[in-house]
Amino acid sequence: MPRDYGVPEGTDGMLPWSWARERLESARLYWFSTVRADGRPHAMPAWALWIDGVLYFEGGPDTVRMRNITARPTVVVQVQSGDDEVVIVEGQGGQGGRPAAELARQLADGFAAKYGDSHDYRPEPTQWDDGGLWVVHPTKAFGWKEFPSNVTRWLFDA
């Protein structure tokens, strides 16, 4: 980041990954940014679940977001709590395929716990047997509680 922002040069006060992970797990709305064929950005909010280091979300292959991810898998996802707490994940998106039985149960339970009461959404574990499940594997993430004093960057194996 530019020096004028005042981001500390050392690691004192940096946030642990567990802080970012908690926000990714508890967020209710995730903003997805993808790239259209002509290079223009496309942003759209969606529901999602963060499970074991992967972001899972749903959608039909004909949506703009999924067409963009299929053709150009680089994705940015942001969650924000109020004005201060921000987590931004950069990663590679793609189709999630048919999840194993245990993961399918985690997904069904997770979506029901997050969105069941508010939106009456309680999918069955077989919901994704024929597609519709998508993933983002993180390559880099940024987060802060108080900008710029604790802006933190995390890197992941691609």
Summary of the structure (lengths in Angstrom):
residues: 158
radius of gyration: 16.5
end to end distance: 22.6
largest distance: 51.5
contacts: 428
relative contact order: 0.21
helix: 28%
strand: 35%
